[in-house]
Amino acid sequence: MTILSVKNLSKTFKTPQPVVILSNVSLEAHKGDTIAICGRSGEGKTTLLHILGTLEKPDSGELLISGQIVNSFNGAEIRRTKIGFVFQAYNLLEDFTVLENVLMPARIARKSVNLEKGMHLLEEVGLLNRAHFPAKLLSGGERQRVAIARSLCNDPDLLLADEPTGNLDRAHARQIGDVLLSCAQKRNKTLIIVTHDQELASLCSRRYTLSGGRLALWLSGLCWFVFRLVDVLSEIG
């Protein structure tokens, strides 16, 4: 079953001067796919993820999520019901409890709030004993576990993760990567991760690189070496 279909997406930032961010990007993801999108900083990975999540509009192209063509009228509804987000900055409501944060997407979507489901999600990410803690008391790794549980609250078809390990040390990054992939695979969710973390990317079933506005399937570790070489040469130059 096709969960995500992207056809010829393009995006240009027009100020202070025109910069092409995405150029005819196409991508298809099926139920259960885990996909990593890598590339150098500033290449537009987060912009692409925001477009896939209906948070930002492309200049042109077509986006279908769960068989629905995304447009100005249905974008918000698709975002609430079909997509779960995991952000680098966690984006928790710090004065609310961990459980309240996990269940917040249901409240926003005006769905019935299932406390038992929230507790089950927290158990799955290893935070059942933190359910009634204020979110502000959690460590970075714990906050990201809450964010993963929250992303699954409305049982979305598509999970989008933007640098989910970017704020964590190596040990915690590895743990969060394992939790994220495990949750997605257990529920047969489509997962797309934007990341610089090559260890996390290697856990996904497919890897792509975004460079010069183009999205290309990862062929080998040589791709990353070339990107790093370009980075080094540009810094020297």
N, C-alpha and C positions, 0 to 999 in steps of 0.2 A: 504493500500500500504506500503510495506517494504522500508524504507528509508536507514536504516543502519542494516547490518548483520555482526556480528563478530564471528568468529569460531576459538577457540583454539589459541588465541594470546599468545605468550610468549616473554619475554624480559629479558635478563640478562646483567647487567653491569659487565664488565670483569676486570676493573682496579679501584683501586689498588688491589682489590681482588674480585672474583666472588660474585655477589649479585643478587639473583633472584628477579626481580621487578614484573613481571607478569607471571603467570603460568596457561596456558590453559584457558584464559579468553574468555567467550562467552557472547554475548549480541545481542538482536534484538530490533529495535525501528521502530515503524510505523509512518506514517504521523500524525502529531498532538500530538504525545507523548511528555510529559515533564518529564525528568529523572534527578534525582540528584544522584551524586556519592560522598559519604562521606568516611571518614576514617582518621586515624592519620597522622600527618606530616611524610613525608618520605616513605609512603606506595606505591607511584608510580601513584598517581591520575593524576598529570600533564603529566607524561610520557604517560599514557593511552590516555589522551585527545589529546596529540600531535600525537599519532599514528592514532587515529580516524580522525584527521584533515590532515593526510598525511604529517605532518611536520617531522615525525620521522618514521623509519622503524622497524617493529618487527623482532625478530629472526626467528619466524615461525608463522604460522596461516594464516587465510584468512580474508580479509576485503572487503566488498561490500558496495558501496554507490550508492543509486538510481539505483540499479541493475547492476552496473559495478564493476567488480573485480579490485581493486586498484593494480597497478604494477608500475614498474620503468618508464614506458613509458607514462602512463596517469595520474599519481599522481598529477602533477602540474596543469593540465587542470581541473581535478575534483575539486581541491582546489580552483581554481579561479572561477569556475562556479556553484558549488554545495554546497559550505560550506561558512558560515559566522562566524567570530570569534569575541568574546568579551574577552579582556584580563584584568587581574587585573591591569596592569600598563598602561592601556588605549592605549598606542602606537599611539598617534596622532602625526601628523606633525605640530609642534607648530607654525611655521611661515606661515602656510597656514590658510585660513579662515575655520570656522566651516563647511560651505557648501562644500568647496573644499575637506575637509577631508571625509565628507559623500560620496561624489561622486568618491573618489579615487579608490575604487575597480573596478568601471566601466572603468576608464582610464587604469588601469593595465590589465584588461581583454580585452582591445581594443574594448569596446562596445560604443555605442553612449551615450553621457552624457546628461541626462535628468534633467535639472535644476528644472523643476516643480516637478518631483518625489522627488528630494533631499529636496526641501522645504516642501513637504508633509510629508516626513519622520521626518524632524525636528519639524514640527507642532505636529506630533504624540507623540514625546518624550518631548514636552513642551519647545522647544528651538527655535521656529521660529524667535523670536526677537534677537537671537544671530547669525543668519545665516552668517553675514559678519564680525563678530568679529574674530580676530586672536585666534587660539586655546589656545595659551599660556596665555590668559587673563581669562580663565574659571576656575571655582572651580572644585574640584575633582568630585563632583556629576554631574556637567554639562559635564565634560569630558566623564564620563561613559555613559551619555545619548547620546552624540555624537557617542561614540563607538557602542552603540546599533543600532542607526540609520544607521551607516556605515555598520554594519554586514548584514543589510537587503537590501543594495543598489542593489545587483545583483539578488535579489529574490532567494536566495539559498534554497535548500531543507532541509539542516541541519544547525542548529545553535549550536556552541560550545562555552561555557562560562567558563573561568578558574578563579575561585575566583572573580566573578564580583563585590562583595561587600567588598572584603578584605581590601581595602584602605579607607573605608568610616566609619564614625561614625554610631551609631545604627539607628538614624532617617533617614539619607540619604541612608543607606543600605536598609532599609525597602522600601523607595521610588523607588530605583533602581530595587529591586526585583519585585515590582509591575509592573513597566514599562516593564521590560524584559519579564515577564510572559504574560503580556497583549499583547505585540507586537507579541509574538510567537503564542499565542492562536488566536488572531484576524486573522492572516494570515495562520493559520493551519500548522505552521512549527514544525518540530521535533527539540526539544531543549534538549541538554545534558549539565548539569551544574556540574562542580567540585566545591565543597564548604565545608567550615567548618561551615557555617551559617545554623544552624538547622531551624531557622525560614524560611529562603529561601527554604531549602530542603523540608520543610513541604508543600510548595505550589505546589510541583510537583506531577504528577500523580503516579510516581514510585520512590522509593529510593533504592539505593544499597550501600553496604559498601565494601571497598577494604581493605583487610587485608591479610598479608602473601602471596601476589601475587594472591589471589583469590577474585573473585567478587561474592558477595552474596546478594540476595534480602533482603531488610530491613524488618524485621518481627515486630519489636516493638521498643519503646524507650529504651528497655533493652539493645539493641545492643550498642547504644551510651554510656550508662552507663558502660558497660563492657569495651569499648575502653578507656573511661576516667579513669576507675579504673586501667587498665593496665598502662596507662601513669603515674599515680600517684605512683604506686608501683615501676615502673622502675626508677622514679626520686628518690624515697626513697632509693632504692637498689643501 
